[in-house]
Structure formats: structure tokens, C-alpha cells
């Protein structure tokens, strides 16, 4: 049993090293984003959908200057909104877009970003869960700082594929590189302030599913991948 586990680990290490080496050898200049329609997130993402509308009284927590510098370097568009429904429930939505997704994507994992801003991270888990009928590989975590308790759900895309692990990202990047392109991609994050963590995680999925149902089909595919 241990020998099988060792063999699997060794195979993964070999694959990761091979992908990393090939990625260095095949560094394209052309952006895949230039081959297809672009979206302005501020207009493409509706201010009202279903029972949700923008809560203009809420002021988003700004990132630290260091994190803002990383955001500006990696992403071309940053959408940050808080939505509220008729029950008074609030959901914070962040969608960021980068036309050149590369090694810097690793530096923007949300558990790293939140930790850098002084949050304690717990309940970190990676799962494949349904969002608007699509099985999406995503990350969940609980971020706490003093009295602020924030359950968070997020995922990354490269091209039209949701990438979860380091190897997923490297393989997707290599696939584009061998075709002569640098992939574009999105970060989608949904969070709220609540001590009821499990209920919040379920609420994130419901909110994201309803949002995706109100988006342009092409943008929806880029944000959660193709329907299987």
C-alpha cells in the first residue's frame, strides 16, 4: 500500500517537473484573449438578478497596499460588489480578470492573500461542487480576524477550464503554450460575514448559481467551464 502511494507521489513529482521544464522552454507571446470577444465586467455582471441587488451602503474591505499591487500586476479588471436580498442577507462578490495568466497566479491564492492581511485561515478544503449545473473544482475556507468571521468560496479559471491544483494550472498553461498562446482567466470569489459557516457555504453556491443563470452564455462558460 505504501509502495503504491510512493509510486503515485513520485509520478506526480515527475509530471510537475516535466511540465515546469516544458513551460520554460515554450513561452508564447500571443494572448489567447485577443482571439475572442472581451467582456467589461462592470456592465456584463448585472446589478440586479433574482432577489439580489447591489447594496450601495456596504463599503468593501480594501486590500493592503502590497496585495493591491499584486492585483494590479496580475489582473486587467477587478469587480467588487456586495449584494443584498429581500431577507437582508448579504453576499460579497469579487470577479477579477487577467488577460495573461502565468506563474503569478500562484501568488494570488485567496488563503495566501487573506493571511497576508492578518486573517487566520481554517476549514480550508478543496471540493468539486455544482454551480449552475456544472461541476466546479473550488476552494472553501474560513477567514477570521478579531470579530470578523468570513466564510469564503473561490475558484480560478484558465481559458474555459477551472483549475484547482498546481498541476492543473501548469498543464493548462502548457496546453496553451504549445498552441502559441498565453491563457487568460478569472478569479471568482463569493463570501459573507457569518458564524454559521456550513450554511454560508451552501449560500455561496446558491448565490453563484443564480448569478451564472443571469450572465451571457459565453461569459458563464468562461467563469465556470463548459457544462458536462
N, C-alpha and C positions, 0 to 999 in steps of 0.2 A: 504493500500500500504506500509506504514511504517512498519506495523507488519510483512508483508512478507519479507521485506528487513532485518528486525531484525532477523527473523527466519533463513533466509539464512546465515546471518553473524554468528549467533550462531552455526548453523550446521557446517560451515567451521571451526570455532574455536574448536569445539568438535572433528572433524576429525583430525585436525592438532595436537591437544594434544594427541589423541589416537595413531596416527602414531608415534609421537615423543616418547611416552612411550614404544610402542612396539619395536621401533628401539633400544632403550637402552637395552631392555630385549633380543633381538635377534641380537647379534653382531657376525657375522661369521668371520672366519679367512681365508678361502679359497678364492682365487681370481678367478673370472669368466674369467679373461684374460688368465689364464693358461689352459682353456679348449678349446681354439680356436687359429687359426693362428694369428701370430703377424705381424705387418707391420712396416717397417722402413720408416718413413715419408719422409726423405730426398731422398729416392730412389722411393718411391711409388707415390709421388706427382711430376708430370712432370715439367721439367724446361721450356718446350715449349709446348703449346697446342693452337690450333686455330690460332688466330692472336696475341697471347700473348707469351712473352718470359721474362726471368728474366732480370731485369735492374741492372746490376752489378755496375753501377755508383751511385746507391742510397744506402745510409747508413741508416739502420733502427734506429729510435729513441730508445735508450736503456731505460729500466725501471729503476726506482730508486732502490737503494740497498735493501730497505725494500720490494718493490714489487718483485724484483728478488729472494729474499729469500722465499717469498710465492710461486713463480713459481717453484722453485727447490724442495720445500716441497710437492707440490700437483702433479706436472707433471713429467713423465718419459722422454717425448720427447717434444721438442719445435721447431717448424718450423716457421721461419720468413723470408719472401721474399717480394720484390717489383717487380711487373710485369709491362711491358710497351707494348703497341700495336703499329701498324704502324702509327697511328694518333698522337702518343706521349702521349696518356692517360696513367696514372699510377694507379695501384691498389696495395695496401699493403695487404698481406695475412699472417695471423697467424693461425696455427693449432697446438694445444697442446694436448698431450695425457697423461692420468693418469690411471695407472692400478688399483688404489684404489680410487674410487670416494666416498667421505664421506662428513661429515659436513663441511669440509674446503672449499668445492666447493662454499658455500655461500659467503666466503670471497673474491672470485675472480670474482664477477660480474664486468663487464667492467666499468660501471658508477662509481663504488667504486674505482677501480684501477686508472682510469683517474683522478678522483677527488683528489686522494692521491698524484698524480704527478702535481697538481696545475692547472688542466684543469677545466673550467666551463662547466657544463653539461646542455644542453637544448634539446628541441624537443624529450624528452625521450618517447618512445612508444613501446608497445608490440603488435605484429600482427602475424597472420598466413598467410604466403605468399608462392607462388610456387617457388621452386628451383629444376630445372631439373625434373619437372613433379610431385614433391612431395610437399604436403602442409606442410611447416615447421614453427613451432612456434618460432619466433625470436624477438630480441630486436633491435631497432634503436635508435640512439641518435646523437646529435651534440656536439662535444668536441672542445672548443676554448681555446687558450692560447696565449695572445699577438696577433701576426699576423697569427698564425697557426689556420686554420679552418678545422676541420677533421670530416666529416660525418662518422659514424661507424654503421655497421650491424654485429650482432653476435648471436650465439646460442650455447647451451650446449647439450651434449648427455650423457645418462647413458645406458649402454648396446647398444641396437639398437633403442633406443627411444629418441627423442628430448624432453627435459624437459624445461619448461618455468617458471612456478611459483614455489614458495617454496613448496606448497602442491604436485605438480607434482614430484619434486625431492624426497620428503620424501616418497611418495607412491612407486616410482620406487625403491628406496633404500630398502624399507621394503619388496617389492616383491622378490628382490634378497636375502635379509637376511633370509626370510622364506624358501628359497631354499638352504640356506647354503653358499651363496657366497657374496662377496663384488663386486659390479659392476665396470667395467672400463668405460671410457668415454672420450669425446673430447670437446674441445672448438674450434669453428671455428669463425674467425673474419675477415671481409673484410672492408677496409676503404680507403679513398683517401683524398687528400688535395684540397678542392674546396669550394667556397662560394655558388655554385649552389647546394643546399642541396637536393632538390627533384630529380634532375637529377642524382645526385650521388647515392642516394638510389636505383634508378632504375638500375644504372650501376652496383651496388653491386650484385643485383640479376642476371643480365645477365652474369657477370663475374663468379659468383659462379656456375651458371647452366652449363656454358661451361666447367668449371673445372671439375665438377662432371661427365660430359659426357666422360671425358678422364681418369677416375680413374677405377681401378679394381672394379668389381661389389660388392664384399664383403666390401671393404673399403668404397665405396659410401654409402652402406646401413648403415654402422656404423656412417657415418658423417651426413646423413640427414634422416635416418629412412627408413622404408620399403615403397615401392610405394603402394598407396591405389587405 
